[in-house]
Each structure stands twice: as C-alpha cells, then as structure tokens.
Amino acid sequence: MRRLYVLYDRRCGLCSWARRWAQRQRAFLDLTFIPSGSELACRMFPGLTQPGEPFELIAVNDEGGVYRDSHAWIMCLYALEEYRELSFRLARPILLPLARQAFALVSKQRSRLSRWLNIVSDEEVADALSLAGPPACETVNATTPART
C-alpha cells in the first residue's frame, strides 16, 4: 500500500480541519484528500459517494481496501509516521468506537494523549475519550462493514 485516498465532508469543520492537520504531518503513505460527493470522488469511486448523500469519512487504499467510520479515522492515523502506533492501539475493540474522538483529541492535545498511551490501560483511555463526547458533527454509520 502506497496511497490512501480520503473522502471527507468539505462542509464539516472537523473534517476540513483534520484534513489540513494531516497534510502537515510526515506520512508513510501518500494522502490524497477528495471532497466526498464531488465530481472527482464520484468518478474515481462510483458507488462509495453520491452527490447530496449524507457524508462520512471514507478511506480507500490503492489496493482497493475501503474503510468507513472509525476504521477510516484509524487508517488516516496509520498513514502518519508519528501516529501509526496509536492507530494499532485504537483498532482494539474497546477503543475502536472512539476512534473519531481520538483523532480530534490527538490533533489538539498531543501531549495529554501521549501521556495516557504510555501509562494507562485501554479502559482508562476509553473512559477519557468517552468524557470528551462526540465532535460537533456526527458521521452517519455505514451499513457496509469496513475492511481492516
């Protein structure tokens, strides 16, 4: 895998901010951000995104793997040099449902998250992320299971 296409909601503040943040990070994979529902997204990934649909973060690798919802946020972290280890930890069942909150938190409070990851259990990290609450914009849960 060499490239990750990230289909994001350009109207969502968190998604747009996260795109800008991720583009500033060193990455193992080439990241290509494409607005979901755009002509380019519909042409490149027919059936994954349609104009006017509710938007969710979707990541597609150059090998055809499609990741939705929490799996997409984890794949974005997986692509980044400083956050790959975090992506492995967030993929654990107890933390997976909180991956979106973790992405927002890691990009805003890196030192706090680093401290948690070194000294506390997954349950404590899950409790802390649960207290943070969901980001301002909610994603639509996909009915199609994501590949990991």
Secondary structure as the mmCIF struct_conf table of DSSP 4:
data_model
#
loop_
_struct_conf.conf_type_id
_struct_conf.id
_struct_conf.beg_label_comp_id
_struct_conf.beg_label_asym_id
_struct_conf.beg_label_seq_id
_struct_conf.end_label_comp_id
_struct_conf.end_label_asym_id
_struct_conf.end_label_seq_id
STRN STRN1 ARG A 3 TYR A 8
TURN_TY1_P TURN_TY1_P1 ARG A 10 ARG A 11
HELX_RH_AL_P HELX_RH_AL_P1 GLY A 13 GLN A 23
TURN_TY1_P TURN_TY1_P2 ARG A 24 ARG A 24
BEND BEND1 GLN A 25 GLN A 25
STRN STRN2 ALA A 27 ALA A 27
BEND BEND2 PHE A 28 LEU A 29
STRN STRN3 ASP A 30 PRO A 35
TURN_TY1_P TURN_TY1_P3 SER A 36 GLY A 37
BEND BEND3 SER A 38 SER A 38
HELX_RH_AL_P HELX_RH_AL_P2 GLU A 39 MET A 44
BEND BEND4 PHE A 45 PHE A 45
TURN_TY1_P TURN_TY1_P4 PRO A 46 LEU A 48
TURN_TY1_P TURN_TY1_P5 PRO A 51 GLY A 52
BEND BEND5 GLU A 53 GLU A 53
HELX_LH_PP_P HELX_LH_PP_P1 PRO A 54 PHE A 55
STRN STRN4 ILE A 58 ASN A 61
TURN_TY1_P TURN_TY1_P6 ASP A 62 GLU A 63
BEND BEND6 GLY A 64 GLY A 64
STRN STRN5 VAL A 66 ARG A 68
HELX_RH_AL_P HELX_RH_AL_P3 ASP A 69 ALA A 79
STRN STRN6 LEU A 80 LEU A 80
HELX_RH_3T_P HELX_RH_3T_P1 GLU A 81 TYR A 83
HELX_RH_AL_P HELX_RH_AL_P4 ARG A 84 LEU A 90
TURN_TY1_P TURN_TY1_P7 ALA A 91 ALA A 91
BEND BEND7 ARG A 92 ARG A 92
TURN_TY1_P TURN_TY1_P8 PRO A 93 LEU A 95
HELX_RH_3T_P HELX_RH_3T_P2 LEU A 96 LEU A 98
HELX_RH_AL_P HELX_RH_AL_P5 ALA A 99 LYS A 108
HELX_RH_AL_P HELX_RH_AL_P6 ARG A 110 ILE A 119
BEND BEND8 VAL A 120 VAL A 120
HELX_RH_AL_P HELX_RH_AL_P7 ASP A 122 ALA A 132
BEND BEND9 ALA A 136 CYS A 137
HELX_LH_PP_P HELX_LH_PP_P2 GLU A 138 ALA A 142
BEND BEND10 THR A 143 THR A 144
HELX_LH_PP_P HELX_LH_PP_P3 PRO A 145 ARG A 147
#
